[in-house]
Amino acid sequence: MNLYQVKLKKLYSHNILYNTLRIGVTDTKFHKKIKNKSIKNRVKMIPIKKMASTNDIAEYIIYLVRDNNYVTNEIISITGGE
């Protein structure tokens, strides 16, 4: 058992679920300022052909905080399939 797993077991004993979000290109002020070809090319590579909105990400975080009582120890990708 590695250190990560030991720490997670400690969290579980206090009914704390732990997940990590892997967030892809997101439509933010930062990305709007970068109006270059690399962002456009990256969006073209995303299967659904669009950036995530901040609402897309917020909705998933709300689900994890409010409604999730089982999913834990996961890396959850919010990337549009990227």
Contacts in CASP RR format, 6 or more apart in sequence:
PFRMAT RR
TARGET T0000
AUTHOR 0000-0000-0000
METHOD contacts of the structure
MODEL  1
MNLYQVKLKKLYSHNILYNTLRIGVTDTKFHKKIKNKSIKNRVKMIPIKK
MASTNDIAEYIIYLVRDNNYVTNEIISITGGE
8 18 0 8 1.000
8 72 0 8 1.000
8 73 0 8 1.000
11 17 0 8 1.000
11 18 0 8 1.000
12 72 0 8 1.000
17 64 0 8 1.000
17 68 0 8 1.000
17 69 0 8 1.000
17 70 0 8 1.000
17 71 0 8 1.000
17 72 0 8 1.000
18 72 0 8 1.000
18 73 0 8 1.000
19 64 0 8 1.000
19 68 0 8 1.000
19 71 0 8 1.000
19 72 0 8 1.000
19 73 0 8 1.000
19 74 0 8 1.000
19 75 0 8 1.000
19 76 0 8 1.000
20 74 0 8 1.000
20 75 0 8 1.000
20 76 0 8 1.000
21 57 0 8 1.000
21 60 0 8 1.000
21 61 0 8 1.000
21 75 0 8 1.000
21 76 0 8 1.000
21 78 0 8 1.000
22 75 0 8 1.000
22 76 0 8 1.000
22 77 0 8 1.000
22 78 0 8 1.000
22 79 0 8 1.000
23 52 0 8 1.000
23 57 0 8 1.000
23 78 0 8 1.000
23 79 0 8 1.000
24 51 0 8 1.000
24 52 0 8 1.000
24 77 0 8 1.000
24 78 0 8 1.000
24 79 0 8 1.000
24 80 0 8 1.000
24 82 0 8 1.000
25 31 0 8 1.000
25 39 0 8 1.000
25 42 0 8 1.000
25 43 0 8 1.000
25 46 0 8 1.000
25 51 0 8 1.000
25 52 0 8 1.000
25 79 0 8 1.000
25 82 0 8 1.000
26 51 0 8 1.000
26 52 0 8 1.000
26 53 0 8 1.000
26 54 0 8 1.000
26 57 0 8 1.000
27 50 0 8 1.000
27 51 0 8 1.000
27 52 0 8 1.000
27 53 0 8 1.000
27 54 0 8 1.000
28 54 0 8 1.000
31 39 0 8 1.000
31 51 0 8 1.000
42 82 0 8 1.000
43 49 0 8 1.000
43 50 0 8 1.000
43 51 0 8 1.000
45 82 0 8 1.000
46 79 0 8 1.000
46 80 0 8 1.000
46 81 0 8 1.000
46 82 0 8 1.000
47 80 0 8 1.000
47 81 0 8 1.000
47 82 0 8 1.000
48 80 0 8 1.000
48 81 0 8 1.000
52 78 0 8 1.000
52 79 0 8 1.000
52 80 0 8 1.000
56 78 0 8 1.000
57 78 0 8 1.000
60 76 0 8 1.000
60 78 0 8 1.000
64 71 0 8 1.000
64 76 0 8 1.000
END
